[in-house]
Amino acid sequence: MKNFRYEEAEEGSGQGSACSPIIANIYVHYVLIRWFKEKVKPCLRGYAEIIVYADDFVCCFQYKKVSRRIL
């Protein structure tokens, strides 16, 4: 069995590499979605939702004024 260890790098993972979508999904789940649901959504008026597909997302709001605040 190989020994694996953590190494920091300035460049990050290469675009198009096998680990790029995995890292993107981890980030989207633990940072973007949790931030939106726990911090943003409770402070808003009306309907608000985030839709995630692979490494893209769309935020939907009932009111234009709220969407401008988030932008």
N, C-alpha and C positions, 0 to 999 in steps of 0.2 A: 504494500500500500504506500502511495506517495504521501509525503508531508507537504501540506499546503500552508502558505502563510500570506498574510495581508501585506501589500505593498502600495504605498501612495504614489500617484503619478500625476503630473501636471496636465497631461493630455486628455485623460478620461477614456471612455471606450470609443472606438472608431465608429463613425456613422456607417451603417450597413453591416456591422459585425454581428455575429450570432448573439452576443450578450446585450446588444443595444436595445432591442425591444423588451427584454427582461428587466433591465435597469429602468427603462422608461415606465413600465407598468408598476414597478415597485414605487417609484417616485410619485406617479399619478395617484396610486392608492393611498400611500402613507402621508403625502404632503397635500396635494391638490384637493382630492375628494374629502379628506378629513377636515381640512381648513374650511372648505366651502360649507360642509354640513354642520360643523361644530362652532365655527366663528362667524361666518357670513350670514347664512340662512336665518339663524335666530334673530338677527338684527334687522331683517327686511320686512317690508309690508307686502302682502299678496303672495302669489305663487312664485316660487323660485326653485329651479332644479338644475343639476349638472348632468350631462349625458356624456359618457366616455365610450369611445370605440377605439380599441388598440391604443395608440399613443396620441390620439386627437381628442378634443373635448369641445362641447358647446354648452354655454350657460343660457338658460331660458328664464325670463322674468315676465311677470304679469304687467308691470308698469315700466314705461320708458325712463322715468326719472330714476328708478332704482337701478336700471341697467347702466345708466350714465354714471351713477355713483360708483358702481363696481368697476367700470372701465377706468 
